[in-house]
Amino acid sequence: MKEYKIVEVKKSQAEAVMNEMARQGWEVVSTNFWGYWKISIMITFSRDI
């Protein structure tokens, strides 16, 4: 079974957040750029539970 998490980050924080989540056992599933009201990146993570 998988667990999923979506995290919203600023571009400058993306790499640090992905590295920290990887240390916790999370794997990046997808990224999506959001620039309508504010510029941010949505990162979807998954891990086995």
PDBQT receptor file of N, H, CA, C and O in Angstrom, charges set to zero:
ATOM      1  N   MET A   1       0.842  -1.167   0.000  1.00  0.00    +0.000 N 
ATOM      2  CA  MET A   1       0.000   0.000   0.000  1.00  0.00    +0.000 C 
ATOM      3  C   MET A   1       0.899   1.246   0.000  1.00  0.00    +0.000 C 
ATOM      4  O   MET A   1       1.987   1.237   0.576  1.00  0.00    +0.000 OA
ATOM      5  N   LYS A   2       0.438   2.292  -0.640  1.00  0.00    +0.000 N 
ATOM      6  H   LYS A   2      -0.445   2.299  -1.108  1.00  0.00    +0.000 HD
ATOM      7  CA  LYS A   2       1.195   3.538  -0.750  1.00  0.00    +0.000 C 
ATOM      8  C   LYS A   2       0.512   4.651   0.042  1.00  0.00    +0.000 C 
ATOM      9  O   LYS A   2      -0.705   4.657   0.231  1.00  0.00    +0.000 OA
ATOM     10  N   GLU A   3       1.329   5.577   0.489  1.00  0.00    +0.000 N 
ATOM     11  H   GLU A   3       2.317   5.572   0.335  1.00  0.00    +0.000 HD
ATOM     12  CA  GLU A   3       0.865   6.804   1.131  1.00  0.00    +0.000 C 
ATOM     13  C   GLU A   3       1.346   7.952   0.247  1.00  0.00    +0.000 C 
ATOM     14  O   GLU A   3       2.465   7.908  -0.263  1.00  0.00    +0.000 OA
ATOM     15  N   TYR A   4       0.521   8.970   0.062  1.00  0.00    +0.000 N 
ATOM     16  H   TYR A   4      -0.388   9.005   0.476  1.00  0.00    +0.000 HD
ATOM     17  CA  TYR A   4       0.873  10.099  -0.802  1.00  0.00    +0.000 C 
ATOM     18  C   TYR A   4       0.824  11.398  -0.021  1.00  0.00    +0.000 C 
ATOM     19  O   TYR A   4       0.069  11.536   0.941  1.00  0.00    +0.000 OA
ATOM     20  N   LYS A   5       1.645  12.352  -0.453  1.00  0.00    +0.000 N 
ATOM     21  H   LYS A   5       2.258  12.240  -1.235  1.00  0.00    +0.000 HD
ATOM     22  CA  LYS A   5       1.678  13.668   0.169  1.00  0.00    +0.000 C 
ATOM     23  C   LYS A   5       1.954  14.691  -0.917  1.00  0.00    +0.000 C 
ATOM     24  O   LYS A   5       2.805  14.467  -1.777  1.00  0.00    +0.000 OA
ATOM     25  N   ILE A   6       1.246  15.809  -0.889  1.00  0.00    +0.000 N 
ATOM     26  H   ILE A   6       0.555  15.992  -0.190  1.00  0.00    +0.000 HD
ATOM     27  CA  ILE A   6       1.468  16.914  -1.827  1.00  0.00    +0.000 C 
ATOM     28  C   ILE A   6       1.999  18.094  -1.024  1.00  0.00    +0.000 C 
ATOM     29  O   ILE A   6       1.416  18.489  -0.014  1.00  0.00    +0.000 OA
ATOM     30  N   VAL A   7       3.114  18.650  -1.488  1.00  0.00    +0.000 N 
ATOM     31  H   VAL A   7       3.588  18.330  -2.309  1.00  0.00    +0.000 HD
ATOM     32  CA  VAL A   7       3.765  19.758  -0.794  1.00  0.00    +0.000 C 
ATOM     33  C   VAL A   7       3.886  20.927  -1.767  1.00  0.00    +0.000 C 
ATOM     34  O   VAL A   7       4.282  20.743  -2.918  1.00  0.00    +0.000 OA
ATOM     35  N   GLU A   8       3.547  22.123  -1.305  1.00  0.00    +0.000 N 
ATOM     36  H   GLU A   8       3.226  22.272  -0.370  1.00  0.00    +0.000 HD
ATOM     37  CA  GLU A   8       3.694  23.334  -2.107  1.00  0.00    +0.000 C 
ATOM     38  C   GLU A   8       4.930  24.084  -1.630  1.00  0.00    +0.000 C 
ATOM     39  O   GLU A   8       5.052  24.385  -0.442  1.00  0.00    +0.000 OA
ATOM     40  N   VAL A   9       5.842  24.387  -2.540  1.00  0.00    +0.000 N 
ATOM     41  H   VAL A   9       5.743  24.143  -3.505  1.00  0.00    +0.000 HD
ATOM     42  CA  VAL A   9       7.089  25.075  -2.175  1.00  0.00    +0.000 C 
ATOM     43  C   VAL A   9       7.410  26.179  -3.169  1.00  0.00    +0.000 C 
ATOM     44  O   VAL A   9       6.916  26.185  -4.296  1.00  0.00    +0.000 OA
ATOM     45  N   LYS A  10       8.239  27.103  -2.734  1.00  0.00    +0.000 N 
ATOM     46  H   LYS A  10       8.641  27.098  -1.818  1.00  0.00    +0.000 HD
ATOM     47  CA  LYS A  10       8.794  28.100  -3.647  1.00  0.00    +0.000 C 
ATOM     48  C   LYS A  10       9.914  27.436  -4.428  1.00  0.00    +0.000 C 
ATOM     49  O   LYS A  10      10.511  26.463  -3.968  1.00  0.00    +0.000 OA
ATOM     50  N   LYS A  11      10.193  27.959  -5.596  1.00  0.00    +0.000 N 
ATOM     51  H   LYS A  11       9.708  28.750  -5.970  1.00  0.00    +0.000 HD
ATOM     52  CA  LYS A  11      11.239  27.375  -6.453  1.00  0.00    +0.000 C 
ATOM     53  C   LYS A  11      12.568  27.260  -5.722  1.00  0.00    +0.000 C 
ATOM     54  O   LYS A  11      13.268  26.257  -5.866  1.00  0.00    +0.000 OA
ATOM     55  N   SER A  12      12.919  28.263  -4.950  1.00  0.00    +0.000 N 
ATOM     56  H   SER A  12      12.351  29.077  -4.833  1.00  0.00    +0.000 HD
ATOM     57  CA  SER A  12      14.204  28.270  -4.250  1.00  0.00    +0.000 C 
ATOM     58  C   SER A  12      14.290  27.204  -3.157  1.00  0.00    +0.000 C 
ATOM     59  O   SER A  12      15.390  26.854  -2.730  1.00  0.00    +0.000 OA
ATOM     60  N   GLN A  13      13.154  26.682  -2.699  1.00  0.00    +0.000 N 
ATOM     61  H   GLN A  13      12.260  26.966  -3.045  1.00  0.00    +0.000 HD
ATOM     62  CA  GLN A  13      13.125  25.683  -1.624  1.00  0.00    +0.000 C 
ATOM     63  C   GLN A  13      12.978  24.255  -2.142  1.00  0.00    +0.000 C 
ATOM     64  O   GLN A  13      13.146  23.311  -1.371  1.00  0.00    +0.000 OA
ATOM     65  N   ALA A  14      12.675  24.076  -3.400  1.00  0.00    +0.000 N 
ATOM     66  H   ALA A  14      12.538  24.844  -4.026  1.00  0.00    +0.000 HD
ATOM     67  CA  ALA A  14      12.291  22.767  -3.936  1.00  0.00    +0.000 C 
ATOM     68  C   ALA A  14      13.348  21.692  -3.694  1.00  0.00    +0.000 C 
ATOM     69  O   ALA A  14      13.016  20.610  -3.209  1.00  0.00    +0.000 OA
ATOM     70  N   GLU A  15      14.588  21.961  -4.013  1.00  0.00    +0.000 N 
ATOM     71  H   GLU A  15      14.857  22.840  -4.406  1.00  0.00    +0.000 HD
ATOM     72  CA  GLU A  15      15.634  20.949  -3.870  1.00  0.00    +0.000 C 
ATOM     73  C   GLU A  15      15.822  20.534  -2.413  1.00  0.00    +0.000 C 
ATOM     74  O   GLU A  15      15.954  19.345  -2.124  1.00  0.00    +0.000 OA
ATOM     75  N   ALA A  16      15.837  21.487  -1.504  1.00  0.00    +0.000 N 
ATOM     76  H   ALA A  16      15.730  22.453  -1.739  1.00  0.00    +0.000 HD
ATOM     77  CA  ALA A  16      16.010  21.177  -0.080  1.00  0.00    +0.000 C 
ATOM     78  C   ALA A  16      14.843  20.348   0.443  1.00  0.00    +0.000 C 
ATOM     79  O   ALA A  16      15.047  19.411   1.215  1.00  0.00    +0.000 OA
ATOM     80  N   VAL A  17      13.632  20.682   0.033  1.00  0.00    +0.000 N 
ATOM     81  H   VAL A  17      13.466  21.443  -0.594  1.00  0.00    +0.000 HD
ATOM     82  CA  VAL A  17      12.452  19.932   0.470  1.00  0.00    +0.000 C 
ATOM     83  C   VAL A  17      12.494  18.512  -0.080  1.00  0.00    +0.000 C 
ATOM     84  O   VAL A  17      12.213  17.565   0.654  1.00  0.00    +0.000 OA
ATOM     85  N   MET A  18      12.837  18.344  -1.350  1.00  0.00    +0.000 N 
ATOM     86  H   MET A  18      13.065  19.113  -1.946  1.00  0.00    +0.000 HD
ATOM     87  CA  MET A  18      12.908  17.001  -1.934  1.00  0.00    +0.000 C 
ATOM     88  C   MET A  18      13.968  16.154  -1.242  1.00  0.00    +0.000 C 
ATOM     89  O   MET A  18      13.744  14.968  -0.997  1.00  0.00    +0.000 OA
ATOM     90  N   ASN A  19      15.126  16.747  -0.921  1.00  0.00    +0.000 N 
ATOM     91  H   ASN A  19      15.308  17.710  -1.120  1.00  0.00    +0.000 HD
ATOM     92  CA  ASN A  19      16.172  16.000  -0.223  1.00  0.00    +0.000 C 
ATOM     93  C   ASN A  19      15.733  15.597   1.178  1.00  0.00    +0.000 C 
ATOM     94  O   ASN A  19      16.002  14.475   1.607  1.00  0.00    +0.000 OA
ATOM     95  N   GLU A  20      15.065  16.486   1.894  1.00  0.00    +0.000 N 
ATOM     96  H   GLU A  20      14.846  17.397   1.546  1.00  0.00    +0.000 HD
ATOM     97  CA  GLU A  20      14.587  16.161   3.240  1.00  0.00    +0.000 C 
ATOM     98  C   GLU A  20      13.528  15.065   3.202  1.00  0.00    +0.000 C 
ATOM     99  O   GLU A  20      13.552  14.151   4.026  1.00  0.00    +0.000 OA
ATOM    100  N   MET A  21      12.610  15.148   2.263  1.00  0.00    +0.000 N 
ATOM    101  H   MET A  21      12.591  15.891   1.594  1.00  0.00    +0.000 HD
ATOM    102  CA  MET A  21      11.560  14.133   2.153  1.00  0.00    +0.000 C 
ATOM    103  C   MET A  21      12.170  12.779   1.766  1.00  0.00    +0.000 C 
ATOM    104  O   MET A  21      11.695  11.739   2.223  1.00  0.00    +0.000 OA
ATOM    105  N   ALA A  22      13.202  12.781   0.942  1.00  0.00    +0.000 N 
ATOM    106  H   ALA A  22      13.588  13.625   0.571  1.00  0.00    +0.000 HD
ATOM    107  CA  ALA A  22      13.877  11.538   0.563  1.00  0.00    +0.000 C 
ATOM    108  C   ALA A  22      14.512  10.880   1.789  1.00  0.00    +0.000 C 
ATOM    109  O   ALA A  22      14.485   9.656   1.918  1.00  0.00    +0.000 OA
ATOM    110  N   ARG A  23      15.080  11.680   2.683  1.00  0.00    +0.000 N 
ATOM    111  H   ARG A  23      15.102  12.675   2.578  1.00  0.00    +0.000 HD
ATOM    112  CA  ARG A  23      15.657  11.134   3.919  1.00  0.00    +0.000 C 
ATOM    113  C   ARG A  23      14.587  10.466   4.782  1.00  0.00    +0.000 C 
ATOM    114  O   ARG A  23      14.889   9.563   5.563  1.00  0.00    +0.000 OA
ATOM    115  N   GLN A  24      13.339  10.909   4.640  1.00  0.00    +0.000 N 
ATOM    116  H   GLN A  24      13.093  11.642   4.006  1.00  0.00    +0.000 HD
ATOM    117  CA  GLN A  24      12.227  10.344   5.407  1.00  0.00    +0.000 C 
ATOM    118  C   GLN A  24      11.554   9.179   4.674  1.00  0.00    +0.000 C 
ATOM    119  O   GLN A  24      10.549   8.646   5.144  1.00  0.00    +0.000 OA
ATOM    120  N   GLY A  25      12.105   8.786   3.528  1.00  0.00    +0.000 N 
ATOM    121  H   GLY A  25      12.921   9.219   3.146  1.00  0.00    +0.000 HD
ATOM    122  CA  GLY A  25      11.589   7.638   2.799  1.00  0.00    +0.000 C 
ATOM    123  C   GLY A  25      10.592   7.963   1.694  1.00  0.00    +0.000 C 
ATOM    124  O   GLY A  25      10.024   7.051   1.093  1.00  0.00    +0.000 OA
ATOM    125  N   TRP A  26      10.369   9.245   1.416  1.00  0.00    +0.000 N 
ATOM    126  H   TRP A  26      10.831   9.986   1.904  1.00  0.00    +0.000 HD
ATOM    127  CA  TRP A  26       9.442   9.657   0.374  1.00  0.00    +0.000 C 
ATOM    128  C   TRP A  26      10.147   9.696  -0.974  1.00  0.00    +0.000 C 
ATOM    129  O   TRP A  26      11.345   9.969  -1.046  1.00  0.00    +0.000 OA
ATOM    130  N   GLU A  27       9.408   9.424  -2.036  1.00  0.00    +0.000 N 
ATOM    131  H   GLU A  27       8.434   9.202  -1.978  1.00  0.00    +0.000 HD
ATOM    132  CA  GLU A  27       9.922   9.464  -3.404  1.00  0.00    +0.000 C 
ATOM    133  C   GLU A  27       9.061  10.429  -4.219  1.00  0.00    +0.000 C 
ATOM    134  O   GLU A  27       7.835  10.422  -4.100  1.00  0.00    +0.000 OA
ATOM    135  N   VAL A  28       9.699  11.258  -5.048  1.00  0.00    +0.000 N 
ATOM    136  H   VAL A  28      10.695  11.263  -5.145  1.00  0.00    +0.000 HD
ATOM    137  CA  VAL A  28       8.958  12.203  -5.884  1.00  0.00    +0.000 C 
ATOM    138  C   VAL A  28       8.200  11.433  -6.963  1.00  0.00    +0.000 C 
ATOM    139  O   VAL A  28       8.778  10.617  -7.681  1.00  0.00    +0.000 OA
ATOM    140  N   VAL A  29       6.899  11.705  -7.066  1.00  0.00    +0.000 N 
ATOM    141  H   VAL A  29       6.430  12.368  -6.483  1.00  0.00    +0.000 HD
ATOM    142  CA  VAL A  29       6.061  11.091  -8.092  1.00  0.00    +0.000 C 
ATOM    143  C   VAL A  29       5.902  12.062  -9.260  1.00  0.00    +0.000 C 
ATOM    144  O   VAL A  29       5.999  11.670 -10.422  1.00  0.00    +0.000 OA
ATOM    145  N   SER A  30       5.657  13.335  -8.938  1.00  0.00    +0.000 N 
ATOM    146  H   SER A  30       5.578  13.654  -7.993  1.00  0.00    +0.000 HD
ATOM    147  CA  SER A  30       5.495  14.334  -9.992  1.00  0.00    +0.000 C 
ATOM    148  C   SER A  30       5.717  15.734  -9.433  1.00  0.00    +0.000 C 
ATOM    149  O   SER A  30       5.667  15.952  -8.223  1.00  0.00    +0.000 OA
ATOM    150  N   THR A  31       5.962  16.674 -10.336  1.00  0.00    +0.000 N 
ATOM    151  H   THR A  31       6.002  16.496 -11.319  1.00  0.00    +0.000 HD
ATOM    152  CA  THR A  31       6.053  18.088  -9.983  1.00  0.00    +0.000 C 
ATOM    153  C   THR A  31       5.161  18.863 -10.943  1.00  0.00    +0.000 C 
ATOM    154  O   THR A  31       4.951  18.464 -12.088  1.00  0.00    +0.000 OA
ATOM    155  N   ASN A  32       4.648  19.975 -10.446  1.00  0.00    +0.000 N 
ATOM    156  H   ASN A  32       4.819  20.299  -9.516  1.00  0.00    +0.000 HD
ATOM    157  CA  ASN A  32       3.777  20.799 -11.265  1.00  0.00    +0.000 C 
ATOM    158  C   ASN A  32       4.028  22.258 -10.900  1.00  0.00    +0.000 C 
ATOM    159  O   ASN A  32       4.031  22.608  -9.720  1.00  0.00    +0.000 OA
ATOM    160  N   PHE A  33       4.235  23.095 -11.884  1.00  0.00    +0.000 N 
ATOM    161  H   PHE A  33       4.233  22.810 -12.842  1.00  0.00    +0.000 HD
ATOM    162  CA  PHE A  33       4.461  24.523 -11.688  1.00  0.00    +0.000 C 
ATOM    163  C   PHE A  33       3.123  25.231 -11.606  1.00  0.00    +0.000 C 
ATOM    164  O   PHE A  33       2.256  25.015 -12.453  1.00  0.00    +0.000 OA
ATOM    165  N   TRP A  34       2.942  26.069 -10.604  1.00  0.00    +0.000 N 
ATOM    166  H   TRP A  34       3.646  26.245  -9.915  1.00  0.00    +0.000 HD
ATOM    167  CA  TRP A  34       1.700  26.810 -10.423  1.00  0.00    +0.000 C 
ATOM    168  C   TRP A  34       2.034  28.293 -10.427  1.00  0.00    +0.000 C 
ATOM    169  O   TRP A  34       2.833  28.744  -9.606  1.00  0.00    +0.000 OA
ATOM    170  N   GLY A  35       1.443  29.053 -11.326  1.00  0.00    +0.000 N 
ATOM    171  H   GLY A  35       0.794  28.686 -11.992  1.00  0.00    +0.000 HD
ATOM    172  CA  GLY A  35       1.780  30.465 -11.410  1.00  0.00    +0.000 C 
ATOM    173  C   GLY A  35       0.586  31.373 -11.607  1.00  0.00    +0.000 C 
ATOM    174  O   GLY A  35       0.707  32.412 -12.256  1.00  0.00    +0.000 OA
ATOM    175  N   TYR A  36      -0.568  31.008 -11.062  1.00  0.00    +0.000 N 
ATOM    176  H   TYR A  36      -0.666  30.164 -10.534  1.00  0.00    +0.000 HD
ATOM    177  CA  TYR A  36      -1.753  31.830 -11.282  1.00  0.00    +0.000 C 
ATOM    178  C   TYR A  36      -1.774  33.015 -10.309  1.00  0.00    +0.000 C 
ATOM    179  O   TYR A  36      -1.583  34.156 -10.730  1.00  0.00    +0.000 OA
ATOM    180  N   TRP A  37      -2.002  32.760  -9.023  1.00  0.00    +0.000 N 
ATOM    181  H   TRP A  37      -2.157  31.833  -8.682  1.00  0.00    +0.000 HD
ATOM    182  CA  TRP A  37      -1.991  33.851  -8.043  1.00  0.00    +0.000 C 
ATOM    183  C   TRP A  37      -0.606  34.085  -7.480  1.00  0.00    +0.000 C 
ATOM    184  O   TRP A  37      -0.208  35.219  -7.213  1.00  0.00    +0.000 OA
ATOM    185  N   LYS A  38       0.122  32.990  -7.305  1.00  0.00    +0.000 N 
ATOM    186  H   LYS A  38      -0.202  32.069  -7.523  1.00  0.00    +0.000 HD
ATOM    187  CA  LYS A  38       1.493  33.087  -6.816  1.00  0.00    +0.000 C 
ATOM    188  C   LYS A  38       2.306  31.989  -7.485  1.00  0.00    +0.000 C 
ATOM    189  O   LYS A  38       1.766  30.966  -7.906  1.00  0.00    +0.000 OA
ATOM    190  N   ILE A  39       3.587  32.210  -7.573  1.00  0.00    +0.000 N 
ATOM    191  H   ILE A  39       4.026  33.041  -7.230  1.00  0.00    +0.000 HD
ATOM    192  CA  ILE A  39       4.446  31.236  -8.232  1.00  0.00    +0.000 C 
ATOM    193  C   ILE A  39       4.925  30.217  -7.200  1.00  0.00    +0.000 C 
ATOM    194  O   ILE A  39       5.561  30.573  -6.208  1.00  0.00    +0.000 OA
ATOM    195  N   SER A  40       4.615  28.956  -7.447  1.00  0.00    +0.000 N 
ATOM    196  H   SER A  40       4.099  28.667  -8.253  1.00  0.00    +0.000 HD
ATOM    197  CA  SER A  40       5.062  27.891  -6.565  1.00  0.00    +0.000 C 
ATOM    198  C   SER A  40       5.125  26.577  -7.339  1.00  0.00    +0.000 C 
ATOM    199  O   SER A  40       4.658  26.481  -8.474  1.00  0.00    +0.000 OA
ATOM    200  N   ILE A  41       5.706  25.583  -6.708  1.00  0.00    +0.000 N 
ATOM    201  H   ILE A  41       6.085  25.661  -5.786  1.00  0.00    +0.000 HD
ATOM    202  CA  ILE A  41       5.819  24.257  -7.293  1.00  0.00    +0.000 C 
ATOM    203  C   ILE A  41       5.076  23.287  -6.385  1.00  0.00    +0.000 C 
ATOM    204  O   ILE A  41       5.276  23.284  -5.170  1.00  0.00    +0.000 OA
ATOM    205  N   MET A  42       4.233  22.477  -6.969  1.00  0.00    +0.000 N 
ATOM    206  H   MET A  42       4.070  22.479  -7.956  1.00  0.00    +0.000 HD
ATOM    207  CA  MET A  42       3.525  21.435  -6.240  1.00  0.00    +0.000 C 
ATOM    208  C   MET A  42       4.296  20.134  -6.477  1.00  0.00    +0.000 C 
ATOM    209  O   MET A  42       4.486  19.725  -7.622  1.00  0.00    +0.000 OA
ATOM    210  N   ILE A  43       4.738  19.488  -5.402  1.00  0.00    +0.000 N 
ATOM    211  H   ILE A  43       4.584  19.820  -4.472  1.00  0.00    +0.000 HD
ATOM    212  CA  ILE A  43       5.499  18.243  -5.516  1.00  0.00    +0.000 C 
ATOM    213  C   ILE A  43       4.673  17.134  -4.874  1.00  0.00    +0.000 C 
ATOM    214  O   ILE A  43       4.243  17.252  -3.727  1.00  0.00    +0.000 OA
ATOM    215  N   THR A  44       4.459  16.065  -5.620  1.00  0.00    +0.000 N 
ATOM    216  H   THR A  44       4.808  15.970  -6.552  1.00  0.00    +0.000 HD
ATOM    217  CA  THR A  44       3.738  14.906  -5.100  1.00  0.00    +0.000 C 
ATOM    218  C   THR A  44       4.753  13.829  -4.745  1.00  0.00    +0.000 C 
ATOM    219  O   THR A  44       5.596  13.456  -5.561  1.00  0.00    +0.000 OA
ATOM    220  N   PHE A  45       4.657  13.334  -3.508  1.00  0.00    +0.000 N 
ATOM    221  H   PHE A  45       3.972  13.637  -2.845  1.00  0.00    +0.000 HD
ATOM    222  CA  PHE A  45       5.543  12.294  -2.997  1.00  0.00    +0.000 C 
ATOM    223  C   PHE A  45       4.739  11.034  -2.709  1.00  0.00    +0.000 C 
ATOM    224  O   PHE A  45       3.528  11.098  -2.500  1.00  0.00    +0.000 OA
ATOM    225  N   SER A  46       5.411   9.895  -2.698  1.00  0.00    +0.000 N 
ATOM    226  H   SER A  46       6.395   9.843  -2.868  1.00  0.00    +0.000 HD
ATOM    227  CA  SER A  46       4.774   8.650  -2.254  1.00  0.00    +0.000 C 
ATOM    228  C   SER A  46       5.802   7.828  -1.492  1.00  0.00    +0.000 C 
ATOM    229  O   SER A  46       7.010   7.997  -1.656  1.00  0.00    +0.000 OA
ATOM    230  N   ARG A  47       5.286   6.927  -0.649  1.00  0.00    +0.000 N 
ATOM    231  H   ARG A  47       4.304   6.789  -0.515  1.00  0.00    +0.000 HD
ATOM    232  CA  ARG A  47       6.136   5.959   0.043  1.00  0.00    +0.000 C 
ATOM    233  C   ARG A  47       5.282   4.772   0.435  1.00  0.00    +0.000 C 
ATOM    234  O   ARG A  47       4.065   4.883   0.585  1.00  0.00    +0.000 OA
ATOM    235  N   ASP A  48       5.937   3.638   0.599  1.00  0.00    +0.000 N 
ATOM    236  H   ASP A  48       6.926   3.548   0.477  1.00  0.00    +0.000 HD
ATOM    237  CA  ASP A  48       5.237   2.441   1.030  1.00  0.00    +0.000 C 
ATOM    238  C   ASP A  48       4.935   2.533   2.523  1.00  0.00    +0.000 C 
ATOM    239  O   ASP A  48       5.748   3.019   3.309  1.00  0.00    +0.000 OA
ATOM    240  N   ILE A  49       3.750   2.056   2.895  1.00  0.00    +0.000 N 
ATOM    241  H   ILE A  49       3.089   1.661   2.257  1.00  0.00    +0.000 HD
ATOM    242  CA  ILE A  49       3.416   2.030   4.320  1.00  0.00    +0.000 C 
ATOM    243  C   ILE A  49       3.168   0.614   4.783  1.00  0.00    +0.000 C 
ATOM    244  O   ILE A  49       2.873   0.391   5.957  1.00  0.00    +0.000 OA
TER     245      ILE A  49
